């Protein structure tokens, strides 16, 4: 989830590089959105907001304003 909204991640790869950021923290935005994990970094190349279309990482970043330091939360949004 990002800011309480469910996000799906597609076309991602995992690297085992270590970053000094908490799991879920965005550590880079470019051709991919890089998210710190407990054991590495997830490089997400396409993402989709709930009810939206799949976007490339740069398009998703422009639409959502995501940047290094943003944080993906774990869990599901509360039901409405």
N, C-alpha and C positions, 0 to 999 in steps of 0.2 A: 504494500500500500504506500501511496505517496500522498501526504497531506489528507489522509482519511479516505482516499479514493483508490479502488482496486486497480492495479496495473498488471498486465500480462507481458511477459518477456519472451521474445522469439529470437532465433538466430544468435544465440549467445555461446560463448566459450569460456572455459575456466582456465585461469593460470594460477600457478602456485606461488607467485611472487607475494612477498609480505609487505603490507602497508601498515603504517602506525595510525590506523583509523578504526573506529568502532565498526563492528559488522552492521551493514546497511547504509553506511555513509558513502556518498558519491565522492570518488577520489579523482575523477577525470571525466571530461565531456569533450568529444571530438567525433571521429567516425563511429565510436561506440560510447556508451555511457558505462563507465567503470565503477563498480560497486564493491566495496570492501566486504570480505567474508571472513569467517573465523580462520579458514585455512587457505586463503588466497584472494583472488579478485575475479569477479564475474564481469565479462565484457559483453554488454547487451547491444546488439546492432539494430534490432527492431523492437518497438514497444507499442502497447495498445492500452489506452485509457478505457475504463468501463464504458461500453456503449459506443466507443469510437473505432476508427479504422487503424490498422497497423501503420506505424510511422517509422521512418529511419531515425536513428539516434539524434542526428542534428535537427530534424523536424520536430521530434518529441521535445527536445531541449528548448527549442524556440517557442513551442506552443505552451509548455508548462513552466518555463523559467527555471528549470532544474539546472543546478551548477554545483561545482565542488563544494562540499559542506552540507548540501541537502541530504536528507536521510529518508530511506525507505523503512517503513515500520513493518513489523511482523504481525500477521493476523488478518482477520477479516473485518470489514467495516460493520458497524452495528446495522441490524436490519431496520428498514423504515416501514 
